[in-house]
């Protein structure tokens, strides 16, 4: 199995409604890191890549929090190493 595609977002605060994010991007998984205020979204390859994920996910994020930055296309391994 190859790397799992992921995108990470530095946010102003933790999103309060993770269910809304999951509804915007079915099949995705989300993890929150409080120290770095980073939301990592891992998604199935069928989601269409980072640009397609952003198109679907950013409106749901922006309805809740400010997005400081986004890093598209990080792998799950890269996201994990950033937290370490």
Buried (B, 14 or more C-beta within 10 A) or exposed (E): EEEBBBBBBBBEEEBEEBEBBBEBBEEBBBBBBEEEBBBBBBBEEEBEEBEEBBEBBBEBBEEBBEBEEBBBEBBBEBBEEBEE
